[in-house]
Amino acid sequence: MGLTQADVARALNCSQQAYNGYETLKREMSVPDLIKLPAILGCRITDLLPDEVVTEYDRQRAADPRLQEIIDWWEIIDDAAREQVYDSARFMTKKHRR
């Protein structure tokens, strides 16, 4: 995308040092920032995760246009709606792991 670390850090509303920590795995990124990152970088969330943790099922689900719709709306939905998304994701993660 031609973005610098400073560009991405600004988009995430964090310092360049903090973003560098995410890239070098010295800091853990919050879930809200991780959800924002694909829209900033023009990719899917599965593109950002290590291959050993992303299954083919995950890749197929990430291609779902409804996921992009959630990403696009994330900035304008309220905290209660975000919490519903988190709850749904937690439920589905537990269900899928069984």
TORPA-4810 file (N, C-alpha, C, O; in nm, 3 decimals):
<nodes>
NODE_1_0.082_-0.121_0.000_0.000_0.000_0.000_0.086_0.126_0.000_0.034_0.236_-0.022_M
NODE_2_0.215_0.113_0.024_0.301_0.229_0.026_0.290_0.311_0.153_0.331_0.427_0.156_G
NODE_3_0.236_0.253_0.258_0.220_0.324_0.385_0.344_0.305_0.472_0.406_0.199_0.472_L
NODE_4_0.378_0.409_0.544_0.486_0.398_0.640_0.428_0.352_0.774_0.306_0.352_0.792_T
NODE_5_0.515_0.315_0.865_0.468_0.282_0.999_0.397_0.402_1.062_0.298_0.385_1.132_Q
NODE_6_0.447_0.521_1.036_0.385_0.642_1.089_0.243_0.659_1.034_0.152_0.699_1.108_A
NODE_7_0.223_0.628_0.905_0.090_0.638_0.844_-0.008_0.543_0.912_-0.120_0.580_0.947_D
NODE_8_0.037_0.419_0.930_-0.051_0.319_0.991_-0.077_0.354_1.137_-0.189_0.341_1.185_V
NODE_9_0.025_0.398_1.207_0.009_0.437_1.347_-0.093_0.550_1.361_-0.177_0.547_1.450_A
NODE_10_-0.086_0.649_1.272_-0.184_0.759_1.274_-0.325_0.705_1.254_-0.417_0.746_1.324_R
NODE_11_-0.341_0.613_1.158_-0.473_0.558_1.129_-0.527_0.478_1.248_-0.648_0.472_1.270_A
NODE_12_-0.436_0.417_1.325_-0.477_0.340_1.443_-0.485_0.428_1.568_-0.528_0.382_1.674_L
NODE_13_-0.444_0.553_1.555_-0.442_0.647_1.666_-0.348_0.599_1.777_-0.383_0.601_1.895_N
NODE_14_-0.229_0.557_1.736_-0.127_0.517_1.833_0.006_0.576_1.788_0.016_0.633_1.679_C
NODE_15_0.108_0.561_1.872_0.239_0.615_1.835_0.307_0.520_1.736_0.273_0.402_1.725_S
NODE_16_0.404_0.576_1.664_0.482_0.492_1.572_0.558_0.385_1.650_0.573_0.273_1.602_Q
NODE_17_0.605_0.419_1.768_0.675_0.321_1.852_0.583_0.205_1.887_0.624_0.089_1.881_Q
NODE_18_0.459_0.236_1.923_0.364_0.130_1.957_0.339_0.042_1.836_0.338_-0.081_1.846_A
NODE_19_0.318_0.104_1.721_0.292_0.024_1.601_0.414_-0.061_1.564_0.400_-0.176_1.523_Y
NODE_20_0.533_-0.005_1.579_0.654_-0.083_1.553_0.658_-0.205_1.645_0.700_-0.313_1.604_N
NODE_21_0.615_-0.186_1.769_0.609_-0.299_1.863_0.516_-0.408_1.816_0.542_-0.526_1.838_G
NODE_22_0.406_-0.369_1.751_0.314_-0.470_1.695_0.383_-0.547_1.583_0.375_-0.670_1.577_Y
NODE_23_0.449_-0.475_1.495_0.513_-0.540_1.380_0.628_-0.632_1.422_0.652_-0.735_1.359_E
NODE_24_0.697_-0.595_1.527_0.812_-0.675_1.571_0.774_-0.775_1.680_0.860_-0.842_1.737_T
NODE_25_0.646_-0.784_1.708_0.591_-0.878_1.807_0.638_-0.851_1.949_0.641_-0.941_2.032_L
NODE_26_0.676_-0.726_1.977_0.716_-0.689_2.113_0.597_-0.637_2.193_0.605_-0.623_2.315_K
NODE_27_0.487_-0.608_2.124_0.363_-0.562_2.188_0.247_-0.639_2.128_0.252_-0.680_2.012_R
NODE_28_0.144_-0.660_2.208_0.023_-0.725_2.157_-0.076_-0.618_2.113_-0.100_-0.520_2.183_E
NODE_29_-0.133_-0.640_1.997_-0.232_-0.548_1.943_-0.369_-0.581_2.002_-0.403_-0.697_2.020_M
NODE_30_-0.446_-0.479_2.032_-0.580_-0.500_2.083_-0.670_-0.553_1.971_-0.642_-0.533_1.853_S
NODE_31_-0.777_-0.619_2.009_-0.872_-0.671_1.910_-0.931_-0.557_1.826_-0.937_-0.571_1.704_V
NODE_32_-0.974_-0.446_1.886_-1.027_-0.338_1.802_-0.927_-0.287_1.698_-0.965_-0.259_1.584_P
NODE_33_-0.800_-0.276_1.736_-0.699_-0.231_1.639_-0.676_-0.337_1.532_-0.659_-0.304_1.415_D
NODE_34_-0.674_-0.463_1.572_-0.656_-0.571_1.475_-0.771_-0.572_1.374_-0.750_-0.600_1.256_L
NODE_35_-0.889_-0.541_1.420_-1.005_-0.538_1.330_-0.996_-0.420_1.233_-1.041_-0.430_1.119_I
NODE_36_-0.938_-0.309_1.277_-0.922_-0.191_1.191_-0.814_-0.210_1.085_-0.824_-0.156_0.975_K
NODE_37_-0.712_-0.286_1.118_-0.593_-0.295_1.035_-0.618_-0.340_0.891_-0.559_-0.282_0.800_L
NODE_38_-0.702_-0.440_0.865_-0.724_-0.479_0.725_-0.779_-0.365_0.639_-0.741_-0.351_0.522_P
NODE_39_-0.868_-0.285_0.694_-0.921_-0.172_0.617_-0.812_-0.069_0.587_-0.811_-0.008_0.480_A
NODE_40_-0.721_-0.051_0.681_-0.611_0.044_0.662_-0.513_-0.009_0.557_-0.466_0.066_0.471_I
NODE_41_-0.484_-0.137_0.564_-0.383_-0.197_0.476_-0.440_-0.253_0.346_-0.365_-0.291_0.257_L
NODE_42_-0.572_-0.257_0.336_-0.634_-0.309_0.214_-0.616_-0.459_0.199_-0.587_-0.508_0.090_G
NODE_43_-0.634_-0.531_0.309_-0.619_-0.677_0.305_-0.726_-0.742_0.391_-0.813_-0.673_0.445_C
NODE_44_-0.721_-0.873_0.404_-0.811_-0.946_0.492_-0.738_-0.973_0.624_-0.615_-0.976_0.628_R
NODE_45_-0.815_-0.992_0.729_-0.755_-1.017_0.859_-0.671_-1.145_0.857_-0.569_-1.153_0.926_I
NODE_46_-0.712_-1.243_0.780_-0.635_-1.368_0.773_-0.499_-1.347_0.707_-0.407_-1.426_0.729_T
NODE_47_-0.485_-1.242_0.628_-0.355_-1.212_0.567_-0.254_-1.164_0.671_-0.133_-1.168_0.647_D
NODE_48_-0.303_-1.118_0.785_-0.217_-1.061_0.888_-0.173_-1.162_0.993_-0.083_-1.135_1.072_L
NODE_49_-0.236_-1.278_0.994_-0.208_-1.378_1.096_-0.111_-1.483_1.044_-0.106_-1.509_0.924_L
NODE_50_-0.033_-1.542_1.134_0.063_-1.646_1.091_-0.010_-1.765_1.027_-0.120_-1.801_1.069_P
NODE_51_0.052_-1.824_0.927_-0.008_-1.937_0.856_-0.045_-2.051_0.949_-0.144_-2.120_0.926_D
NODE_52_0.033_-2.073_1.054_0.006_-2.186_1.141_-0.120_-2.170_1.226_-0.168_-2.267_1.284_E
NODE_53_-0.175_-2.049_1.234_-0.299_-2.030_1.311_-0.421_-2.007_1.223_-0.533_-2.002_1.273_V
NODE_54_-0.401_-1.994_1.093_-0.512_-1.969_1.002_-0.543_-2.098_0.926_-0.459_-2.149_0.852_V
NODE_55_-0.663_-2.148_0.945_-0.703_-2.270_0.876_-0.769_-2.236_0.743_-0.800_-2.120_0.717_T
NODE_56_-0.790_-2.335_0.661_-0.860_-2.314_0.535_-1.003_-2.264_0.562_-1.055_-2.181_0.489_E
NODE_57_-1.063_-2.315_0.668_-1.196_-2.269_0.710_-1.192_-2.117_0.735_-1.280_-2.044_0.691_Y
NODE_58_-1.089_-2.072_0.807_-1.074_-1.929_0.835_-1.061_-1.848_0.706_-1.122_-1.743_0.692_D
NODE_59_-0.981_-1.899_0.613_-0.961_-1.827_0.487_-1.091_-1.817_0.408_-1.120_-1.713_0.347_R
NODE_60_-1.169_-1.923_0.408_-1.296_-1.921_0.336_-1.392_-1.821_0.401_-1.461_-1.746_0.331_Q
NODE_61_-1.396_-1.820_0.533_-1.484_-1.727_0.604_-1.440_-1.583_0.583_-1.524_-1.493_0.571_R
NODE_62_-1.310_-1.559_0.578_-1.258_-1.423_0.559_-1.295_-1.368_0.423_-1.302_-1.246_0.405_A
NODE_63_-1.318_-1.455_0.328_-1.356_-1.410_0.194_-1.503_-1.368_0.189_-1.549_-1.315_0.088_A
NODE_64_-1.575_-1.392_0.296_-1.718_-1.358_0.303_-1.734_-1.206_0.302_-1.679_-1.138_0.389_D
NODE_65_-1.809_-1.151_0.207_-1.825_-1.006_0.200_-1.894_-0.946_0.323_-1.883_-0.826_0.348_P
NODE_66_-1.965_-1.030_0.399_-2.030_-0.979_0.520_-1.928_-0.937_0.625_-1.953_-0.846_0.703_R
NODE_67_-1.812_-1.006_0.626_-1.706_-0.967_0.719_-1.655_-0.827_0.683_-1.631_-0.746_0.772_L
NODE_68_-1.638_-0.800_0.555_-1.594_-0.667_0.514_-1.696_-0.562_0.554_-1.660_-0.449_0.588_Q
NODE_69_-1.822_-0.598_0.550_-1.927_-0.504_0.591_-1.912_-0.468_0.739_-1.929_-0.352_0.777_E
NODE_70_-1.879_-0.567_0.822_-1.856_-0.539_0.964_-1.736_-0.445_0.979_-1.742_-0.349_1.055_I
NODE_71_-1.630_-0.472_0.907_-1.510_-0.389_0.914_-1.542_-0.245_0.872_-1.499_-0.149_0.937_I
NODE_72_-1.618_-0.231_0.764_-1.651_-0.098_0.714_-1.736_-0.019_0.813_-1.723_0.104_0.822_D
NODE_73_-1.823_-0.087_0.888_-1.913_-0.020_0.982_-1.853_-0.003_1.121_-1.909_0.070_1.203_W
NODE_74_-1.741_-0.068_1.148_-1.686_-0.074_1.284_-1.670_0.064_1.348_-1.702_0.081_1.465_W
NODE_75_-1.621_0.160_1.274_-1.594_0.293_1.331_-1.720_0.368_1.372_-1.716_0.454_1.460_E
NODE_76_-1.833_0.335_1.310_-1.953_0.415_1.340_-2.056_0.344_1.426_-2.156_0.404_1.465_I
NODE_77_-2.032_0.216_1.458_-2.127_0.150_1.548_-2.089_0.179_1.692_-1.973_0.206_1.723_I
NODE_78_-2.189_0.174_1.779_-2.164_0.208_1.919_-2.104_0.089_1.995_-2.094_-0.023_1.944_D
NODE_79_-2.064_0.116_2.118_-1.997_0.014_2.199_-2.085_-0.108_2.223_-2.035_-0.220_2.227_D
NODE_80_-2.215_-0.088_2.239_-2.305_-0.201_2.262_-2.306_-0.294_2.140_-2.305_-0.417_2.155_A
NODE_81_-2.309_-0.237_2.021_-2.307_-0.318_1.899_-2.173_-0.390_1.885_-2.169_-0.506_1.843_A
NODE_82_-2.065_-0.322_1.918_-1.933_-0.386_1.912_-1.926_-0.503_2.009_-1.871_-0.608_1.977_R
NODE_83_-1.984_-0.484_2.127_-1.984_-0.592_2.226_-2.063_-0.712_2.175_-2.027_-0.826_2.203_E
NODE_84_-2.170_-0.687_2.101_-2.246_-0.797_2.043_-2.161_-0.874_1.941_-2.167_-0.997_1.934_Q
NODE_85_-2.082_-0.801_1.862_-1.994_-0.866_1.765_-1.891_-0.951_1.839_-1.865_-1.065_1.802_V
NODE_86_-1.831_-0.894_1.946_-1.734_-0.969_2.025_-1.797_-1.096_2.083_-1.739_-1.204_2.077_Y
NODE_87_-1.917_-1.080_2.141_-1.985_-1.196_2.201_-2.011_-1.304_2.098_-1.991_-1.422_2.124_D
NODE_88_-2.055_-1.264_1.981_-2.081_-1.361_1.874_-1.953_-1.432_1.833_-1.951_-1.553_1.813_S
NODE_89_-1.846_-1.356_1.820_-1.717_-1.415_1.781_-1.668_-1.513_1.888_-1.619_-1.621_1.856_A
NODE_90_-1.682_-1.475_2.014_-1.639_-1.565_2.122_-1.722_-1.693_2.122_-1.668_-1.802_2.138_R
NODE_91_-1.853_-1.680_2.102_-1.940_-1.797_2.098_-1.903_-1.889_1.982_-1.892_-2.010_2.000_F
NODE_92_-1.883_-1.831_1.865_-1.851_-1.913_1.747_-1.713_-1.977_1.761_-1.693_-2.090_1.714_M
NODE_93_-1.619_-1.907_1.823_-1.486_-1.964_1.843_-1.495_-2.087_1.933_-1.436_-2.190_1.903_T
NODE_94_-1.570_-2.076_2.042_-1.587_-2.190_2.132_-1.658_-2.304_2.061_-1.618_-2.420_2.075_K
NODE_95_-1.762_-2.273_1.985_-1.839_-2.376_1.915_-1.754_-2.447_1.811_-1.762_-2.569_1.796_K
NODE_96_-1.672_-2.370_1.738_-1.589_-2.426_1.630_-1.477_-2.515_1.686_-1.436_-2.610_1.620_H
NODE_97_-1.429_-2.484_1.804_-1.317_-2.560_1.861_-1.361_-2.695_1.917_-1.278_-2.783_1.936_R
NODE_98_-1.489_-2.712_1.943_-1.538_-2.838_2.001_-1.532_-2.951_1.905_-1.569_-3.063_1.939_R
</nodes>
